[in-house]
């Protein structure tokens, strides 16, 4: 199987690359800097393709789609994202671009490759902080709202493209650079759960919003 993962230089993205490689997938790992993936590339020379690019930059999504145009893409994992505590117009615009618009545009651009697969799956790494119903603490305006936008965009994709299976996955509060040292969930636990959810995605559940344990989350 062929899997493309964004934001793979560290944390959850790096862990997902490892998980996919161990499962025998051919992995296309997208990152702004692929130096942290070089050892894996040596270990898996026939399985791991390193694609060094910043997909948030103009023309990058189109270039990636051209690179993948002859690939039967089975799994797309939009993991790349950002968090800011800022509340300015610039903070909001950048967060919406990186967290919602880019994964949406990439999901669209790669549809021709995905539709070559017998069981195409798109996993968007979302967050419970995007849940309107669950928000009882406020704050994090840019991060929360941009991920909520990603949720809605993905639900619409699931309706408009029924031949592709979509899921929005909350990875948990994870010990990463974003999650911080106080986070209760280790990267390995989160990654194993996310991968299990992705591999169990089926058409009847397309557009679902779940956590890394497969539990349905409130919108």
N, C-alpha and C positions, 0 to 999 in steps of 0.2 A: 504493500500500500504506500501511497505518497502523501506526505503530510507537510504542510507549510505552517511555520510558527513565527510570529513576530515578537520583538522584544526579548531576544534569547540570550543576551550577554550575561545575565545574572538572575538570581532569584527564581521565581516560578517559571519563567520562560526557559531558563537554562535547565531546570529540573524536568520540564516537559520534553525538551530535546532528548535528554537521557532516557526518559520513559519510552518515547517513541522509538528510539534506536534499539532499546532492549526488546521491544515488541517486534522488531524486524522491519520496521517501516523505513522507507527512504525519506529522509528529512531535509527540507529546505529551511534553513535557519536564517532568519532576517534580523539584523542588528546594525546599529550605527557603528559599532566597533566589534569585530568578530575575534579579537585576539584571545579572549577567554575560552573560545571554542576550538582553538587550534589543536589542543591535545586530543579532543574527541574526534576531530577530523582525521588525525593520524590513526587513531584506534579504529575508526569506522570509515576507511577511505572510499568504500563503494556505496555507503549509505548516507553520508552527511555532506550536503552541499551548503557552503557558506555564502550568503548573499549580503555583502556589506553595503548597506544603504540606510538613509534616513527617510522612511516612507512618509514623513510629515512634510517633506520638501516638495516644491512644485515639480511635476513630471515623474516623481518616483513611483507612484502607483501605476502609471501607464507603462513605465519601464519594466516593473515587476510583472505586470500582466503579459507583456511581450515575452519576457523570459520564460513564463510558465505556459505559454499558449499551446505547446505540444505535449503538455503533461496531463495525464489523467489524475486530477487532484482529488484525493479521497477525503482529506481532512484539512480544514483551515482553522487555525487557532489564532484569533486576534487577541494577543496578550499585551502588546505595547500600550502603555498609558502613562498618565502623570497625575500627581496630586499637588495642589497648591492651597495654602491657607488664605491666599489673597482674595479680595472681593472687588477688585477694580474691573473696569470694562476689558482691559487687556487680559487679566487673569481668566475672566469668563470666556472670552473669545478663544484664547489659546487652549483652555481645557475642553471646550466644545469641539474644537478642531481635532485635537489629539485623541480624546476619549470617545467621541461619537462620530464625527464626520469622516475621519480617516478610516476607521474600521468599517464603516458603512460603505464608503467608496471602494475600498479594497474588496469587500465582500461582493459588490456588484461587478467590479472589474474582472474578478476571477471566476465569475459564473460560467463562462464558456469552458474553462478547465474543470470546474466542479461537475458540470453536467455530463462530462465524459465518464465519470465514475458511476458504478452500479449503485453505490450507497454513499452519496456525497454528504458530508457533515460540516457545519460551520459552528464553532464554539467561540462565543464572545466572553471574555473574562470581564464580568461585571462586578457588582458588589451589593451587599445587603444595604449599604448606605444609599443606594439608588431607590430603595423602596419608600414610596410616599407614606404608606400605611405604617411602616416600622419607624419612621422618623419621629422620635420623641425628644431629641436632644438638640436639634437645630445645628447651625454652623455648617462649615465645609460647603459653602454655597456653590462654588465652581465645580468641585469634585462630584458632589451629590447630583446636581442638576445635569451635568454632562453625561454621567452614567445613566441617569433616568432617560435621557434622550437616546442613548444607545439602546436601552431596553425597548423603547417604542419603535425605533427604526428597525430593530431586528424582528419584532413581532410583525411588522408590515412585510418585511422580506419573507417571513415564513408563510404568510398568506399569499403573497404574489408569486412565490416560487415553490410550489408544493413538492417538486421533485428533489429539492434540497432540504435536509433536516437541520434545523437551527436550535441552539440552546444558549441561554444566558447563565453563566456559572459564577457564583460567589465563591472565591477561593478560601474564605475564612479570614480571620485576622492572623496574618502570617508573619513570622520572624524574617522580614526582608528589610532592605533599606527603606522602603516605604512604610512597612508595618511597624518597624522598630523592635527593640529588644524585649519589650513588655508583652508582645503578642503571644498568645497561648499555643498557637499552632506552628509546628515545624514545617519547613518547606517540603520535606519528603512526604509527610502525611497529606498535606494539601495536594501536592502533585499526583500522588497515587490515587487520591479520591477524584480529582478532576479527570484523570485519564480513564478511570473506570466509568465515570458518567459519560464521557465522550464515546467510549466504545459501546455503551448501552443505548445510545440515542436511536430512536426509532421514529418513523413518520407520524405515528399517532400522537407523539409527544412534542412535535416540532413547535418551536416558539416558547418552550417552557423556561421558567425562571427558577433555578434551583441552587442549592449550595453544593460544596464539594462532596457531601455525603449523599447527594441525590434527593435531599428533602426539598419539597416545593416551598417557595418563598412567597410572601404577600407582595403584590404590586404596590 
